[in-house]
Amino acid sequence: LNIAKSLGQDKNYDEAVARLGTTIELAGEYGNQSVADEAKALIPQLLMLKGTDLLNSKDFAGAAAAYKQILDADPANGVAALRLGMALASSGDANGAIQAFTTAAANGQKASADKQLANLYVRIANSALKAKKYTEAVDAAVKSAEYAESSNAYLIAGNAAQRAGNNDDSIKYFEKYLELAPNAKNAGTIAYTVG
């Protein structure tokens, strides 16, 4: 157990987790339940530290693998699900990120997960707008606003609806944009467009 802790402090997470597995086996053989329980509790903590280090160093695939390990053992770990979503979103796996954020929201991380989902859907909407997929852009922007209202989501929805020739929806989204960002640099232009 002490060797595993030392390895963890040295950020040698994989070997530390392996040593903790050995510790649990040996503690079972010698009937030392408190050591086994401590070792079991340390495994997800070390995996979380590993995932965080990998996420911070932009190794998104490695971070996702670490967080998935935690979730395999504890599917209700909202923090691991939230961070898994962040890793997947950063690696371009939008569908996986949405699923992870939804799991996080259902397990005590609703506010943070909703914020991440709103940001992810704005990025999806912006990409769809640039690709001239106007219906997809509107849908993603509206979905973003369902999680957290933002002027940016409504601006994208308004632009996409306008380019798709749906003036009624465009007006509705632009008005909502102006309501949320009345002092934006482009507020006059948007108001003129609505007029």
Disulfide bonds with the S-S distance in Angstrom:
none
